[in-house]
Amino acid sequence: MHPLTAAASDFGWADIRGPATAPAPLTLLTLGLLLWADARVPASLLVVPVLWALAWGAIAWELGIGEDLVLPVAAVTCVLVQWASRVPSR
């Protein structure tokens, strides 16, 4: 589980999955770091984490893994923010 959802659920802190132990938290960390970058991030760096987040989001939906449903939301947010930073202001 992710730390915030673990704190809000019946699971204990021992069930927390960290970025080094599971692919979903690592994907969230990667998307967060790409959003945190000062410069524009090349679109090629977004391909793998965004595709993984969308694919795992579909799997999480089918399996009922609620804490991983934030992955597609994070992926879409990351793409929209990166796209908005590329649009020239008028």
N, CA, C and O atoms as a CHARMM CRD file, in Angstrom:
* protein
*
  360
    1    1 MET  N      0.83700  -1.18100   0.00000 PROA 1      0.00000
    2    1 MET  CA     0.00000   0.00000   0.00000 PROA 1      0.00000
    3    1 MET  C      0.88200   1.24400   0.00000 PROA 1      0.00000
    4    1 MET  O      2.02100   1.21600   0.46600 PROA 1      0.00000
    5    2 HSD  N      0.35100   2.30300  -0.51500 PROA 2      0.00000
    6    2 HSD  CA     1.04600   3.57100  -0.49500 PROA 2      0.00000
    7    2 HSD  C      0.87900   4.17700   0.89800 PROA 2      0.00000
    8    2 HSD  O     -0.12500   3.91600   1.56100 PROA 2      0.00000
    9    3 PRO  N      1.83200   4.97300   1.35100 PROA 3      0.00000
   10    3 PRO  CA     1.78700   5.46100   2.73500 PROA 3      0.00000
   11    3 PRO  C      0.50000   6.17900   3.12500 PROA 3      0.00000
   12    3 PRO  O     -0.00800   5.95400   4.22300 PROA 3      0.00000
   13    4 LEU  N     -0.04200   7.03300   2.26300 PROA 4      0.00000
   14    4 LEU  CA    -1.25200   7.77300   2.63800 PROA 4      0.00000
   15    4 LEU  C     -2.47000   6.87800   2.69900 PROA 4      0.00000
   16    4 LEU  O     -3.31300   7.04000   3.58100 PROA 4      0.00000
   17    5 THR  N     -2.57600   5.94100   1.77900 PROA 5      0.00000
   18    5 THR  CA    -3.73100   5.04300   1.81500 PROA 5      0.00000
   19    5 THR  C     -3.59200   4.02500   2.93000 PROA 5      0.00000
   20    5 THR  O     -4.59800   3.55700   3.46200 PROA 5      0.00000
   21    6 ALA  N     -2.37500   3.67500   3.29500 PROA 6      0.00000
   22    6 ALA  CA    -2.18600   2.75200   4.41800 PROA 6      0.00000
   23    6 ALA  C     -2.61000   3.41300   5.72200 PROA 6      0.00000
   24    6 ALA  O     -3.18200   2.76200   6.59600 PROA 6      0.00000
   25    7 ALA  N     -2.32900   4.69900   5.85100 PROA 7      0.00000
   26    7 ALA  CA    -2.70200   5.41200   7.07000 PROA 7      0.00000
   27    7 ALA  C     -4.21500   5.55400   7.18600 PROA 7      0.00000
   28    7 ALA  O     -4.75600   5.61000   8.29100 PROA 7      0.00000
   29    8 ALA  N     -4.89700   5.61200   6.04200 PROA 8      0.00000
   30    8 ALA  CA    -6.34500   5.81000   6.05200 PROA 8      0.00000
   31    8 ALA  C     -7.13300   4.50200   6.01000 PROA 8      0.00000
   32    8 ALA  O     -8.36300   4.52800   6.01500 PROA 8      0.00000
   33    9 SER  N     -6.45400   3.37600   5.97000 PROA 9      0.00000
   34    9 SER  CA    -7.16400   2.09900   5.85800 PROA 9      0.00000
   35    9 SER  C     -6.92100   1.23400   7.09700 PROA 9      0.00000
   36    9 SER  O     -6.30000   1.66600   8.06900 PROA 9      0.00000
   37   10 ASP  N     -7.41900   0.02400   7.03200 PROA 10     0.00000
   38   10 ASP  CA    -7.26400  -0.90900   8.14000 PROA 10     0.00000
   39   10 ASP  C     -5.91500  -1.61000   8.14600 PROA 10     0.00000
   40   10 ASP  O     -5.58700  -2.30100   9.11100 PROA 10     0.00000
   41   11 PHE  N     -5.13200  -1.44700   7.09500 PROA 11     0.00000
   42   11 PHE  CA    -3.83800  -2.11000   7.01300 PROA 11     0.00000
   43   11 PHE  C     -2.83500  -1.41200   7.91600 PROA 11     0.00000
   44   11 PHE  O     -2.96600  -0.22300   8.20600 PROA 11     0.00000
   45   12 GLY  N     -1.85500  -2.14600   8.34900 PROA 12     0.00000
   46   12 GLY  CA    -0.82700  -1.57000   9.20800 PROA 12     0.00000
   47   12 GLY  C      0.32700  -1.00800   8.40000 PROA 12     0.00000
   48   12 GLY  O      0.37700  -1.15500   7.17800 PROA 12     0.00000
   49   13 TRP  N      1.23000  -0.38100   9.07600 PROA 13     0.00000
   50   13 TRP  CA     2.38400   0.22800   8.42500 PROA 13     0.00000
   51   13 TRP  C      3.31100  -0.82500   7.82300 PROA 13     0.00000
   52   13 TRP  O      4.11200  -0.50800   6.94300 PROA 13     0.00000
   53   14 ALA  N      3.21600  -2.05700   8.27900 PROA 14     0.00000
   54   14 ALA  CA     4.05900  -3.11800   7.72800 PROA 14     0.00000
   55   14 ALA  C      3.65600  -3.47800   6.30500 PROA 14     0.00000
   56   14 ALA  O      4.44400  -4.09200   5.58600 PROA 14     0.00000
   57   15 ASP  N      2.45300  -3.11100   5.88100 PROA 15     0.00000
   58   15 ASP  CA     1.97600  -3.43400   4.53700 PROA 15     0.00000
   59   15 ASP  C      2.29900  -2.35900   3.50500 PROA 15     0.00000
   60   15 ASP  O      1.88100  -2.46700   2.35200 PROA 15     0.00000
   61   16 ILE  N      3.02500  -1.34300   3.89600 PROA 16     0.00000
   62   16 ILE  CA     3.34200  -0.25100   2.97500 PROA 16     0.00000
   63   16 ILE  C      4.35600  -0.72600   1.94000 PROA 16     0.00000
   64   16 ILE  O      5.37100  -1.33800   2.27500 PROA 16     0.00000
   65   17 ARG  N      4.05800  -0.43000   0.67400 PROA 17     0.00000
   66   17 ARG  CA     4.98800  -0.72100  -0.40400 PROA 17     0.00000
   67   17 ARG  C      5.71900   0.56900  -0.73700 PROA 17     0.00000
   68   17 ARG  O      5.09500   1.59700  -0.99800 PROA 17     0.00000
   69   18 GLY  N      7.02200   0.51100  -0.72500 PROA 18     0.00000
   70   18 GLY  CA     7.82100   1.68900  -1.03300 PROA 18     0.00000
   71   18 GLY  C      8.30600   1.66800  -2.46900 PROA 18     0.00000
   72   18 GLY  O      8.16000   0.65700  -3.15500 PROA 18     0.00000
   73   19 PRO  N      8.88500   2.77500  -2.93600 PROA 19     0.00000
   74   19 PRO  CA     9.35800   2.85100  -4.32100 PROA 19     0.00000
   75   19 PRO  C     10.40100   1.80000  -4.68100 PROA 19     0.00000
   76   19 PRO  O     10.50700   1.42200  -5.84700 PROA 19     0.00000
   77   20 ALA  N     11.16100   1.32700  -3.72500 PROA 20     0.00000
   78   20 ALA  CA    12.19500   0.33800  -4.04300 PROA 20     0.00000
   79   20 ALA  C     11.65800  -1.08000  -4.03800 PROA 20     0.00000
   80   20 ALA  O     12.37600  -2.00200  -4.42500 PROA 20     0.00000
   81   21 THR  N     10.42100  -1.28400  -3.61500 PROA 21     0.00000
   82   21 THR  CA     9.92100  -2.64400  -3.46100 PROA 21     0.00000
   83   21 THR  C      8.78100  -3.01900  -4.40400 PROA 21     0.00000
   84   21 THR  O      8.45000  -4.19900  -4.51400 PROA 21     0.00000
   85   22 ALA  N      8.17700  -2.05700  -5.08100 PROA 22     0.00000
   86   22 ALA  CA     7.03900  -2.36700  -5.94200 PROA 22     0.00000
   87   22 ALA  C      7.00700  -1.39000  -7.12000 PROA 22     0.00000
   88   22 ALA  O      7.42200  -0.23900  -6.98300 PROA 22     0.00000
   89   23 PRO  N      6.51600  -1.84200  -8.27400 PROA 23     0.00000
   90   23 PRO  CA     6.52800  -0.97100  -9.44800 PROA 23     0.00000
   91   23 PRO  C      5.55300   0.20900  -9.39200 PROA 23     0.00000
   92   23 PRO  O      5.84200   1.26000  -9.96500 PROA 23     0.00000
   93   24 ALA  N      4.42200   0.06700  -8.72500 PROA 24     0.00000
   94   24 ALA  CA     3.45000   1.16800  -8.69700 PROA 24     0.00000
   95   24 ALA  C      3.98900   2.39100  -7.94000 PROA 24     0.00000
   96   24 ALA  O      3.89800   3.50300  -8.46000 PROA 24     0.00000
   97   25 PRO  N      4.54600   2.22700  -6.73600 PROA 25     0.00000
   98   25 PRO  CA     5.12100   3.40600  -6.08200 PROA 25     0.00000
   99   25 PRO  C      6.32000   3.98900  -6.83200 PROA 25     0.00000
  100   25 PRO  O      6.54900   5.19800  -6.79900 PROA 25     0.00000
  101   26 LEU  N      7.07900   3.13300  -7.50200 PROA 26     0.00000
  102   26 LEU  CA     8.20400   3.63000  -8.29700 PROA 26     0.00000
  103   26 LEU  C      7.70100   4.47200  -9.46800 PROA 26     0.00000
  104   26 LEU  O      8.31200   5.48300  -9.81600 PROA 26     0.00000
  105   27 THR  N      6.60300   4.06300 -10.06800 PROA 27     0.00000
  106   27 THR  CA     6.01400   4.83400 -11.16200 PROA 27     0.00000
  107   27 THR  C      5.53100   6.19000 -10.65500 PROA 27     0.00000
  108   27 THR  O      5.74100   7.20900 -11.31300 PROA 27     0.00000
  109   28 LEU  N      4.88900   6.20700  -9.49600 PROA 28     0.00000
  110   28 LEU  CA     4.45900   7.48300  -8.91500 PROA 28     0.00000
  111   28 LEU  C      5.64600   8.38600  -8.61000 PROA 28     0.00000
  112   28 LEU  O      5.59200   9.59200  -8.85300 PROA 28     0.00000
  113   29 LEU  N      6.71600   7.80400  -8.08000 PROA 29     0.00000
  114   29 LEU  CA     7.92000   8.58500  -7.79600 PROA 29     0.00000
  115   29 LEU  C      8.51100   9.14600  -9.08600 PROA 29     0.00000
  116   29 LEU  O      8.90900  10.31000  -9.12900 PROA 29     0.00000
  117   30 THR  N      8.57100   8.34000 -10.12200 PROA 30     0.00000
  118   30 THR  CA     9.11400   8.78800 -11.40900 PROA 30     0.00000
  119   30 THR  C      8.28300   9.91700 -11.99900 PROA 30     0.00000
  120   30 THR  O      8.83600  10.91600 -12.45900 PROA 30     0.00000
  121   31 LEU  N      6.96800   9.77100 -11.99300 PROA 31     0.00000
  122   31 LEU  CA     6.10700  10.84100 -12.51400 PROA 31     0.00000
  123   31 LEU  C      6.25200  12.11500 -11.68900 PROA 31     0.00000
  124   31 LEU  O      6.26700  13.21900 -12.23300 PROA 31     0.00000
  125   32 GLY  N      6.35900  11.95400 -10.38000 PROA 32     0.00000
  126   32 GLY  CA     6.54900  13.12200  -9.52200 PROA 32     0.00000
  127   32 GLY  C      7.86000  13.83300  -9.79200 PROA 32     0.00000
  128   32 GLY  O      7.90500  15.06300  -9.81800 PROA 32     0.00000
  129   33 LEU  N      8.92600  13.07700  -9.99300 PROA 33     0.00000
  130   33 LEU  CA    10.22400  13.68900 -10.29500 PROA 33     0.00000
  131   33 LEU  C     10.21400  14.37000 -11.66500 PROA 33     0.00000
  132   33 LEU  O     10.83800  15.41600 -11.84500 PROA 33     0.00000
  133   34 LEU  N      9.51000  13.77900 -12.62400 PROA 34     0.00000
  134   34 LEU  CA     9.40800  14.42300 -13.93600 PROA 34     0.00000
  135   34 LEU  C      8.60800  15.72700 -13.85100 PROA 34     0.00000
  136   34 LEU  O      8.90700  16.68700 -14.56200 PROA 34     0.00000
  137   35 LEU  N      7.60500  15.76000 -12.99300 PROA 35     0.00000
  138   35 LEU  CA     6.84400  17.00200 -12.80100 PROA 35     0.00000
  139   35 LEU  C      7.65400  18.04500 -12.04000 PROA 35     0.00000
  140   35 LEU  O      7.45600  19.24700 -12.21700 PROA 35     0.00000
  141   36 TRP  N      8.54600  17.58600 -11.21200 PROA 36     0.00000
  142   36 TRP  CA     9.33000  18.47700 -10.36300 PROA 36     0.00000
  143   36 TRP  C     10.48000  19.12800 -11.12500 PROA 36     0.00000
  144   36 TRP  O     11.05000  20.10900 -10.64500 PROA 36     0.00000
  145   37 ALA  N     10.82800  18.61800 -12.27600 PROA 37     0.00000
  146   37 ALA  CA    11.95900  19.13200 -13.04500 PROA 37     0.00000
  147   37 ALA  C     11.72900  20.59600 -13.41200 PROA 37     0.00000
  148   37 ALA  O     10.61700  21.00000 -13.75000 PROA 37     0.00000
  149   38 ASP  N     12.78400  21.36800 -13.34000 PROA 38     0.00000
  150   38 ASP  CA    12.69600  22.78600 -13.67500 PROA 38     0.00000
  151   38 ASP  C     12.50900  23.01400 -15.16700 PROA 38     0.00000
  152   38 ASP  O     11.72000  23.86100 -15.58600 PROA 38     0.00000
  153   39 ALA  N     13.23800  22.25300 -15.95500 PROA 39     0.00000
  154   39 ALA  CA    13.16600  22.42100 -17.40500 PROA 39     0.00000
  155   39 ALA  C     12.07800  21.52900 -17.98900 PROA 39     0.00000
  156   39 ALA  O     11.53900  20.65700 -17.30800 PROA 39     0.00000
  157   40 ARG  N     11.77200  21.75500 -19.23200 PROA 40     0.00000
  158   40 ARG  CA    10.81100  20.89600 -19.92300 PROA 40     0.00000
  159   40 ARG  C     11.40400  19.50300 -20.06400 PROA 40     0.00000
  160   40 ARG  O     12.57600  19.34000 -20.40200 PROA 40     0.00000
  161   41 VAL  N     10.59700  18.53500 -19.80700 PROA 41     0.00000
  162   41 VAL  CA    11.02100  17.14100 -19.89000 PROA 41     0.00000
  163   41 VAL  C     10.73800  16.64400 -21.30300 PROA 41     0.00000
  164   41 VAL  O      9.64500  16.86100 -21.82500 PROA 41     0.00000
  165   42 PRO  N     11.71600  15.97400 -21.93200 PROA 42     0.00000
  166   42 PRO  CA    11.42700  15.41500 -23.26000 PROA 42     0.00000
  167   42 PRO  C     10.28100  14.40800 -23.18900 PROA 42     0.00000
  168   42 PRO  O     10.16500  13.63900 -22.23500 PROA 42     0.00000
  169   43 ALA  N      9.45300  14.43400 -24.20400 PROA 43     0.00000
  170   43 ALA  CA     8.29600  13.53700 -24.22200 PROA 43     0.00000
  171   43 ALA  C      8.70800  12.07700 -24.19100 PROA 43     0.00000
  172   43 ALA  O      7.95300  11.22800 -23.71700 PROA 43     0.00000
  173   44 SER  N      9.89200  11.77700 -24.68900 PROA 44     0.00000
  174   44 SER  CA    10.35200  10.38500 -24.69400 PROA 44     0.00000
  175   44 SER  C     10.55500   9.84000 -23.28300 PROA 44     0.00000
  176   44 SER  O     10.48500   8.62800 -23.07800 PROA 44     0.00000
  177   45 LEU  N     10.80400  10.70500 -22.31900 PROA 45     0.00000
  178   45 LEU  CA    10.95800  10.25300 -20.92900 PROA 45     0.00000
  179   45 LEU  C      9.62000   9.94000 -20.27200 PROA 45     0.00000
  180   45 LEU  O      9.57400   9.24800 -19.25500 PROA 45     0.00000
  181   46 LEU  N      8.55000  10.43700 -20.83600 PROA 46     0.00000
  182   46 LEU  CA     7.22500  10.20400 -20.26700 PROA 46     0.00000
  183   46 LEU  C      6.57600   8.91300 -20.75200 PROA 46     0.00000
  184   46 LEU  O      5.63500   8.42000 -20.13000 PROA 46     0.00000
  185   47 VAL  N      7.06600   8.36700 -21.84900 PROA 47     0.00000
  186   47 VAL  CA     6.38700   7.24200 -22.49200 PROA 47     0.00000
  187   47 VAL  C      6.26600   6.03300 -21.56600 PROA 47     0.00000
  188   47 VAL  O      5.16000   5.53900 -21.34600 PROA 47     0.00000
  189   48 VAL  N      7.36300   5.55700 -21.03000 PROA 48     0.00000
  190   48 VAL  CA     7.33100   4.32100 -20.23600 PROA 48     0.00000
  191   48 VAL  C      6.52700   4.48600 -18.94200 PROA 48     0.00000
  192   48 VAL  O      5.65000   3.66200 -18.68300 PROA 48     0.00000
  193   49 PRO  N      6.78200   5.51600 -18.11400 PROA 49     0.00000
  194   49 PRO  CA     5.98000   5.60200 -16.88800 PROA 49     0.00000
  195   49 PRO  C      4.49000   5.84400 -17.14500 PROA 49     0.00000
  196   49 PRO  O      3.64800   5.34200 -16.40000 PROA 49     0.00000
  197   50 VAL  N      4.15700   6.59800 -18.18200 PROA 50     0.00000
  198   50 VAL  CA     2.74500   6.85500 -18.47100 PROA 50     0.00000
  199   50 VAL  C      2.05400   5.59000 -18.96300 PROA 50     0.00000
  200   50 VAL  O      0.94900   5.27600 -18.52000 PROA 50     0.00000
  201   51 LEU  N      2.69000   4.86500 -19.87000 PROA 51     0.00000
  202   51 LEU  CA     2.09500   3.61100 -20.34100 PROA 51     0.00000
  203   51 LEU  C      1.94700   2.60200 -19.21600 PROA 51     0.00000
  204   51 LEU  O      0.93000   1.91400 -19.12100 PROA 51     0.00000
  205   52 TRP  N      2.96800   2.51300 -18.35700 PROA 52     0.00000
  206   52 TRP  CA     2.88500   1.58200 -17.23100 PROA 52     0.00000
  207   52 TRP  C      1.75600   1.99600 -16.28700 PROA 52     0.00000
  208   52 TRP  O      1.00400   1.14300 -15.81500 PROA 52     0.00000
  209   53 ALA  N      1.63400   3.26900 -16.01300 PROA 53     0.00000
  210   53 ALA  CA     0.59300   3.74200 -15.10100 PROA 53     0.00000
  211   53 ALA  C     -0.79600   3.45400 -15.66100 PROA 53     0.00000
  212   53 ALA  O     -1.68900   3.04000 -14.92200 PROA 53     0.00000
  213   54 LEU  N     -0.98300   3.66700 -16.94800 PROA 54     0.00000
  214   54 LEU  CA    -2.28800   3.39000 -17.55000 PROA 54     0.00000
  215   54 LEU  C     -2.59300   1.89300 -17.56500 PROA 54     0.00000
  216   54 LEU  O     -3.71500   1.47900 -17.27100 PROA 54     0.00000
  217   55 ALA  N     -1.59500   1.09200 -17.90700 PROA 55     0.00000
  218   55 ALA  CA    -1.80200  -0.36500 -17.93000 PROA 55     0.00000
  219   55 ALA  C     -2.07100  -0.90500 -16.52900 PROA 55     0.00000
  220   55 ALA  O     -2.99200  -1.69700 -16.33000 PROA 55     0.00000
  221   56 TRP  N     -1.27000  -0.47500 -15.56600 PROA 56     0.00000
  222   56 TRP  CA    -1.46800  -0.96900 -14.20600 PROA 56     0.00000
  223   56 TRP  C     -2.76200  -0.42800 -13.60000 PROA 56     0.00000
  224   56 TRP  O     -3.37200  -1.09100 -12.76200 PROA 56     0.00000
  225   57 GLY  N     -3.18000   0.74600 -14.00600 PROA 57     0.00000
  226   57 GLY  CA    -4.45400   1.27700 -13.54500 PROA 57     0.00000
  227   57 GLY  C     -5.61400   0.40800 -13.99800 PROA 57     0.00000
  228   57 GLY  O     -6.55300   0.17500 -13.23700 PROA 57     0.00000
  229   58 ALA  N     -5.55400  -0.07300 -15.23700 PROA 58     0.00000
  230   58 ALA  CA    -6.59500  -0.97200 -15.73100 PROA 58     0.00000
  231   58 ALA  C     -6.58600  -2.29200 -14.97000 PROA 58     0.00000
  232   58 ALA  O     -7.64000  -2.83600 -14.64200 PROA 58     0.00000
  233   59 ILE  N     -5.39300  -2.80000 -14.69200 PROA 59     0.00000
  234   59 ILE  CA    -5.27800  -4.04900 -13.92900 PROA 59     0.00000
  235   59 ILE  C     -5.78300  -3.84500 -12.50300 PROA 59     0.00000
  236   59 ILE  O     -6.49100  -4.69300 -11.96100 PROA 59     0.00000
  237   60 ALA  N     -5.41600  -2.72000 -11.90400 PROA 60     0.00000
  238   60 ALA  CA    -5.86000  -2.43000 -10.53500 PROA 60     0.00000
  239   60 ALA  C     -7.37700  -2.29600 -10.47200 PROA 60     0.00000
  240   60 ALA  O     -7.99700  -2.70600  -9.49100 PROA 60     0.00000
  241   61 TRP  N     -7.97200  -1.72900 -11.50500 PROA 61     0.00000
  242   61 TRP  CA    -9.43400  -1.60000 -11.56500 PROA 61     0.00000
  243   61 TRP  C    -10.08400  -2.97600 -11.58700 PROA 61     0.00000
  244   61 TRP  O    -11.04800  -3.22800 -10.86500 PROA 61     0.00000
  245   62 GLU  N     -9.54900  -3.86300 -12.41800 PROA 62     0.00000
  246   62 GLU  CA   -10.11900  -5.20800 -12.53300 PROA 62     0.00000
  247   62 GLU  C     -9.92200  -6.02700 -11.25800 PROA 62     0.00000
  248   62 GLU  O    -10.79400  -6.80700 -10.87400 PROA 62     0.00000
  249   63 LEU  N     -8.78000  -5.84900 -10.60800 PROA 63     0.00000
  250   63 LEU  CA    -8.48300  -6.62200  -9.40400 PROA 63     0.00000
  251   63 LEU  C     -9.00900  -5.96600  -8.12700 PROA 63     0.00000
  252   63 LEU  O     -8.98100  -6.57800  -7.05900 PROA 63     0.00000
  253   64 GLY  N     -9.48300  -4.73700  -8.23200 PROA 64     0.00000
  254   64 GLY  CA   -10.01600  -4.04200  -7.06200 PROA 64     0.00000
  255   64 GLY  C     -8.94700  -3.54000  -6.11300 PROA 64     0.00000
  256   64 GLY  O     -9.16000  -3.49900  -4.90100 PROA 64     0.00000
  257   65 ILE  N     -7.79800  -3.15600  -6.65200 PROA 65     0.00000
  258   65 ILE  CA    -6.71400  -2.61100  -5.83900 PROA 65     0.00000
  259   65 ILE  C     -6.89100  -1.09700  -5.81200 PROA 65     0.00000
  260   65 ILE  O     -6.39600  -0.38500  -6.68600 PROA 65     0.00000
  261   66 GLY  N     -7.59600  -0.62000  -4.80500 PROA 66     0.00000
  262   66 GLY  CA    -7.98900   0.78100  -4.74700 PROA 66     0.00000
  263   66 GLY  C     -6.84700   1.76800  -4.68700 PROA 66     0.00000
  264   66 GLY  O     -6.92300   2.83100  -5.30400 PROA 66     0.00000
  265   67 GLU  N     -5.78400   1.44800  -3.95700 PROA 67     0.00000
  266   67 GLU  CA    -4.70800   2.41900  -3.79000 PROA 67     0.00000
  267   67 GLU  C     -3.91800   2.64400  -5.07600 PROA 67     0.00000
  268   67 GLU  O     -3.23600   3.66100  -5.20500 PROA 67     0.00000
  269   68 ASP  N     -3.99700   1.71200  -6.03000 PROA 68     0.00000
  270   68 ASP  CA    -3.27100   1.89000  -7.28600 PROA 68     0.00000
  271   68 ASP  C     -4.09100   2.60200  -8.34900 PROA 68     0.00000
  272   68 ASP  O     -3.59400   2.83200  -9.45200 PROA 68     0.00000
  273   69 LEU  N     -5.31900   2.95300  -8.04900 PROA 69     0.00000
  274   69 LEU  CA    -6.13500   3.67800  -9.02200 PROA 69     0.00000
  275   69 LEU  C     -5.68400   5.12400  -9.19200 PROA 69     0.00000
  276   69 LEU  O     -6.16000   5.82300 -10.08700 PROA 69     0.00000
  277   70 VAL  N     -4.78100   5.56900  -8.34800 PROA 70     0.00000
  278   70 VAL  CA    -4.24800   6.91700  -8.48300 PROA 70     0.00000
  279   70 VAL  C     -3.22500   6.98900  -9.62400 PROA 70     0.00000
  280   70 VAL  O     -2.90800   8.08200 -10.09300 PROA 70     0.00000
  281   71 LEU  N     -2.71300   5.86100 -10.06900 PROA 71     0.00000
  282   71 LEU  CA    -1.69800   5.85900 -11.12600 PROA 71     0.00000
  283   71 LEU  C     -2.18200   6.47400 -12.44400 PROA 71     0.00000
  284   71 LEU  O     -1.49400   7.34000 -12.98400 PROA 71     0.00000
  285   72 PRO  N     -3.33300   6.06400 -12.98200 PROA 72     0.00000
  286   72 PRO  CA    -3.77500   6.71400 -14.22500 PROA 72     0.00000
  287   72 PRO  C     -4.03700   8.21100 -14.05200 PROA 72     0.00000
  288   72 PRO  O     -3.78200   8.99800 -14.96400 PROA 72     0.00000
  289   73 VAL  N     -4.53700   8.59500 -12.90400 PROA 73     0.00000
  290   73 VAL  CA    -4.77700  10.01800 -12.62900 PROA 73     0.00000
  291   73 VAL  C     -3.45300  10.77700 -12.63400 PROA 73     0.00000
  292   73 VAL  O     -3.36100  11.86500 -13.20200 PROA 73     0.00000
  293   74 ALA  N     -2.43600  10.21000 -12.00600 PROA 74     0.00000
  294   74 ALA  CA    -1.11200  10.84100 -11.97700 PROA 74     0.00000
  295   74 ALA  C     -0.50900  10.91500 -13.37400 PROA 74     0.00000
  296   74 ALA  O      0.12500  11.91100 -13.72400 PROA 74     0.00000
  297   75 ALA  N     -0.69900   9.87400 -14.17200 PROA 75     0.00000
  298   75 ALA  CA    -0.15300   9.86500 -15.52800 PROA 75     0.00000
  299   75 ALA  C     -0.80700  10.93700 -16.39400 PROA 75     0.00000
  300   75 ALA  O     -0.12300  11.67100 -17.10600 PROA 75     0.00000
  301   76 VAL  N     -2.12200  11.02200 -16.33000 PROA 76     0.00000
  302   76 VAL  CA    -2.83400  12.03000 -17.12500 PROA 76     0.00000
  303   76 VAL  C     -2.45900  13.43100 -16.65400 PROA 76     0.00000
  304   76 VAL  O     -2.26800  14.32800 -17.47500 PROA 76     0.00000
  305   77 THR  N     -2.35300  13.62400 -15.35300 PROA 77     0.00000
  306   77 THR  CA    -1.95100  14.92900 -14.81200 PROA 77     0.00000
  307   77 THR  C     -0.55600  15.30800 -15.29400 PROA 77     0.00000
  308   77 THR  O     -0.32400  16.45000 -15.69100 PROA 77     0.00000
  309   78 CYS  N      0.36400  14.36200 -15.26100 PROA 78     0.00000
  310   78 CYS  CA     1.73300  14.62400 -15.69900 PROA 78     0.00000
  311   78 CYS  C      1.76900  15.00800 -17.17600 PROA 78     0.00000
  312   78 CYS  O      2.45900  15.95200 -17.55900 PROA 78     0.00000
  313   79 VAL  N      1.03000  14.27900 -17.99600 PROA 79     0.00000
  314   79 VAL  CA     1.00400  14.58800 -19.43000 PROA 79     0.00000
  315   79 VAL  C      0.38400  15.96500 -19.66900 PROA 79     0.00000
  316   79 VAL  O      0.89200  16.73600 -20.48200 PROA 79     0.00000
  317   80 LEU  N     -0.69600  16.27600 -18.97700 PROA 80     0.00000
  318   80 LEU  CA    -1.35000  17.58100 -19.16900 PROA 80     0.00000
  319   80 LEU  C     -0.46500  18.73600 -18.71500 PROA 80     0.00000
  320   80 LEU  O     -0.40300  19.77100 -19.37900 PROA 80     0.00000
  321   81 VAL  N      0.21200  18.56400 -17.59800 PROA 81     0.00000
  322   81 VAL  CA     1.09900  19.62600 -17.11300 PROA 81     0.00000
  323   81 VAL  C      2.27200  19.82100 -18.06700 PROA 81     0.00000
  324   81 VAL  O      2.65400  20.95400 -18.35700 PROA 81     0.00000
  325   82 GLN  N      2.84500  18.72100 -18.55600 PROA 82     0.00000
  326   82 GLN  CA     3.94700  18.85000 -19.51100 PROA 82     0.00000
  327   82 GLN  C      3.46500  19.46500 -20.82200 PROA 82     0.00000
  328   82 GLN  O      4.17800  20.26400 -21.43000 PROA 82     0.00000
  329   83 TRP  N      2.26500  19.10000 -21.26100 PROA 83     0.00000
  330   83 TRP  CA     1.72500  19.66200 -22.48500 PROA 83     0.00000
  331   83 TRP  C      1.44900  21.15900 -22.31900 PROA 83     0.00000
  332   83 TRP  O      1.72000  21.95000 -23.22200 PROA 83     0.00000
  333   84 ALA  N      0.91200  21.53700 -21.16500 PROA 84     0.00000
  334   84 ALA  CA     0.60600  22.95000 -20.90700 PROA 84     0.00000
  335   84 ALA  C      1.88300  23.78200 -20.85100 PROA 84     0.00000
  336   84 ALA  O      1.86300  24.96100 -21.20500 PROA 84     0.00000
  337   85 SER  N      2.98300  23.19500 -20.41700 PROA 85     0.00000
  338   85 SER  CA     4.23300  23.95200 -20.34300 PROA 85     0.00000
  339   85 SER  C      4.83000  24.15700 -21.73500 PROA 85     0.00000
  340   85 SER  O      5.67600  25.03200 -21.91800 PROA 85     0.00000
  341   86 ARG  N      4.40200  23.36500 -22.71500 PROA 86     0.00000
  342   86 ARG  CA     4.91800  23.49700 -24.07600 PROA 86     0.00000
  343   86 ARG  C      4.08700  24.46200 -24.92400 PROA 86     0.00000
  344   86 ARG  O      4.57400  24.96100 -25.93900 PROA 86     0.00000
  345   87 VAL  N      2.86200  24.72700 -24.53100 PROA 87     0.00000
  346   87 VAL  CA     1.99600  25.60700 -25.29900 PROA 87     0.00000
  347   87 VAL  C      2.47400  27.04500 -25.11200 PROA 87     0.00000
  348   87 VAL  O      2.56700  27.52200 -23.98100 PROA 87     0.00000
  349   88 PRO  N      2.77700  27.74000 -26.20800 PROA 88     0.00000
  350   88 PRO  CA     3.23500  29.12500 -26.05700 PROA 88     0.00000
  351   88 PRO  C      2.10700  30.01200 -25.57200 PROA 88     0.00000
  352   88 PRO  O      0.97300  29.90100 -26.03700 PROA 88     0.00000
  353   89 SER  N      2.42000  30.89200 -24.63700 PROA 89     0.00000
  354   89 SER  CA     1.40700  31.81500 -24.13100 PROA 89     0.00000
  355   89 SER  C      1.23600  32.97100 -25.11200 PROA 89     0.00000
  356   89 SER  O      2.18500  33.39200 -25.77400 PROA 89     0.00000
  357   90 ARG  N      0.02000  33.46700 -25.18900 PROA 90     0.00000
  358   90 ARG  CA    -0.27100  34.53600 -26.15200 PROA 90     0.00000
  359   90 ARG  C     -0.19100  35.86800 -25.51000 PROA 90     0.00000
  360   90 ARG  O     -0.40600  36.88500 -26.17000 PROA 90     0.00000
